[in-house]
Amino acid sequence: MSSRRFEYQGDLASTPLPEILATIHRYRVPGIVSLTRDGRVRRLFLDDGAVLFASSNEKETGLAAYLLKRGVLDAETARLAEERQARDGLRIGQVLLQMGVLTPESLNAAVTDRVREILLTAFDWEAGQVLFQIGARRTADFVRLDLPIPEVVLEGIRRAANVRRMVQRLGSAQTLLEKSRGPELSLFSPAERKFHESVDGKTALQQLCARGPGGEAENARVLYAFFCLGLVRKARPTSPGARKIQYKTGGGTLGN
């Protein structure tokens, strides 16, 4: 991070979002993470160790599209609401309140759920530019999520589709991991905390993934979450001739 420019620039292809957020959390600095790819932009607003809000310029993540997808709106109501929004210059939520489609309580819940979805589906972005503007803040009123960053990192990893990439970030079949401790360990289940204890700096990654509380792919997710949150680290460099990991999943083979 550059103290001169007060920003960090990177690429999701080189450093995945869970690792970026975990690093920001360790520095405990407020700011805005902007993710950009193919004209799409998502912004995550961070302060005091939490994600406060997330926004997107993608039409399919808009409130009307979100409610339509969940059956709260039908196509005709969504069309009428968007016409009134364009005509009156109001937010779509205000229009839906005026139309009696939503109550203030249901609107707040819908906005919160939509923002959470924007945040968590960003963990599936495997490429794109990252800009972290330190100290930047959103000044307009918005629904606050106030989700602790470690919880967001863990949930994002649990939901992300590409387990293979997580395995690649951990290393090869023979990579050795050693454990460290931290308060984030409390986020995990008793079985997962017991799994953490089995990380001993002597057992190869492939063997660890076979010994965890879930299937191999799910165990890899947990190990990657440990890694991002500083609860495990690589014990030593992987040897050049290390074998690739092959995991069986419902859709075929998972490897790196």
N, C-alpha and C positions, 0 to 999 in steps of 0.2 A: 504494500500500500504506500502511496506517495503522500508524505506530509505536505509537500510543496503544492501539489495539485488537489489534495484532499479527495482523491478518488482512486479506485482500483479498476483496471480493465482486464478482461480475460475472455476465455472461450470455454463454453460448456463441453466441447469435444475434448478438451485437455483436463478440465477440472469439473466434475459433476456438481450440481447444485447442493446436494447434502454436505459435501466437503466445504464448499464456499460459505454456506450458512454457519456451519460449525466453527469455521475459522473466525468469522465475524463475531460469533458469540464469545469466543475466547478473548477477543479484544474488547468486547463490551462497548462498542461504539454505535451510535445511532446513525441512520442513513437510509437511503433508498437503493435497492437492488433492481436494476432494469435489465430484463432479458429481451433480446431482439433477434428475430429470425424471419426472413422472407416477408418483411413489412409488419409482422406481428410483434406486439410489445406487451410484456407483462411487467408490472412494478410491484415490489414487495417493500412495505414501509416498516422499518425496524426501529425500536427504541427500548432501552432498559431491559435488554435480553429477551424481547418478545417480538413477534410479528403482529403489528397493529392492524394492517389492512393490506389488501391486494387488489390491483386493478388490471384491466386489459382493454386493448382497443379492438379485440376480436368480436365481430358481430354475433357469432354463435355463443359467446359467453355473456351476452347482454341479459338483462333481467327478463325481458319478454321471451327471448329464446329459451332461457332457463325454465321459466314457468310453463311454457308450451311443451317442452320436453318432458316435464313431470306431470302433465295433465291438468295443471291448475288453470291454464287458459286453453281455449280451443283456437283454431286458426283464425276464425272470423273476429273473435274478441281481440286477439293479438293484433290483427290488421287495423281494427278501429282504434285501438289504443295508440298504435304507432302513428296513425294519421292525426289524432288529436295532439300527440306529443309534438309533431312537426309543425302543426298549425299554431299551437298555443305557446310553444317554447318552454314547456315544462319537462321535468324529469318523468320517465315512464312510471315510476312508483307513485308520483303525485297524480298522474292520470288514472292509474288503476284504483287509487283511493277515491277519486271523484266519481268514477264509474261504479263504485260499490263492489268491485271485484275482490278487493283486499281490505282488511281492517288494518289499523296501525300496527297491531301486534303481529298479524300474519305477514305484513310487508317487512317488518323488521327481521322476522325469522327467515323469510325468503332471501333478503339481501345478505344476511349473515351466512346462510348456507351457500349462496352463489359465490360469495367472496372466498369462502373456505375451499370451494371446488376449484376456483381459479388458482389458488395457492397450491393445492395438493397435486393438481394435474400438471403443474409446471415441473414436477419431478420427473416427468416422462420426456422432457426436452433433453435430447442428447447432443444437440449442436445449437449454436447461436452465440451471439456476443453478450458479454456481461459487463455492466458498468455499475460500480458501487460508489455512490456519491456520499461521502462521509459528512454527517451533520445535516444533510438535506432533510427537510420535513414537509409533509403534506399539511397545508394550512386550512383547507376546507373541512367542513364538518363531514364525518363519515361514521359508519358503524364500525366500532372497534372490535377486533377479534381478541387481542391480548393473549395470543397463544405463545407460551414459552418456546424459544427456538429449538431446544433439544427435543421437545415433544413433536414439533413440526418435522424435524429431521427424521425422527423415528417413524412417524406415521407416513411420511412421504416415501421412505424406503420400503415400508411394508406394502404400500400400494403400487409402487412403480413396477412397470411390466418387465423390464429387461434385467433379469437376475444375472445373466451372463456378464454384463458390464460390471456389476458389483464384484463378481468373482475376479475379473481381470484387474480391478483396482486393488484387490487383496494380494494377488500374486499368482503363482503357479501351484501345482499339486503339492510340491515339496516345501512351499513357503512355511516358515515357522513363525508363529505369533506368540507374544508374551503379554500377559495382562498387566494393567495398571488399574487404579481405583479412582472413583470420582462420584459425585452426588448423582450423576445421571443414571447410575446403575439402578436406582430406585424406580426408574421408568419401566423396567423390564419385569416380566412375570417371575415367580419363584423358580420355575423350571429353567428359564433363561438365565437367571442369576447363577444357578447351579452350573449351567453350561459355561458361563464365564469363568467359573473356578477351574474348569477342565483345561483352560488355555494355559499351558505350562512352558512354552518355549521349546518343547521337545517333540510335540505331536504335530505332524504335517497337516497343512490346511485341508487336504482331501479327507484325511482321517477325522479331523474335527467335524467337518460337515456331515460325516456319516454317523457321528456319535451324539449329535444334538437332540433336542426335545421334539423336533418336527422332521419333515422330510428334508432331503439334502438341500434343495433349493431354498426352503424356508430357513434352514440353519445358516446358509450363506448370507441371507438377508440380515439375520441377527448379528453375525460376525462383522458384516460391513457396517451395521449400525454401531456396534462396539468400536470399530475402527474410526468412524467419523467423529464419534463423541469422545475419543481419547481414552477409551477403556481397554483397548488392545493396540499393540504396535508390532511392526515387523521386527523379529528378533535378529535376523541377519539377511543379507542379500541372497536371493534365490540363485542356485547354481545354474550355469548356462544350459546344461543338458536336462533340466527338469522336465518331467512329463506334464502334458496337458491334463486338466481336470475334465472328466466326463461325468455329468450328472444325468440321471434319468428323470424326465418330467412328463407330465401328461401329454405334452405336445411333441415329444421327441427327446433329443439329447441336448444337454446344456453343457457347454465347455468353454475353455479359454486357451 
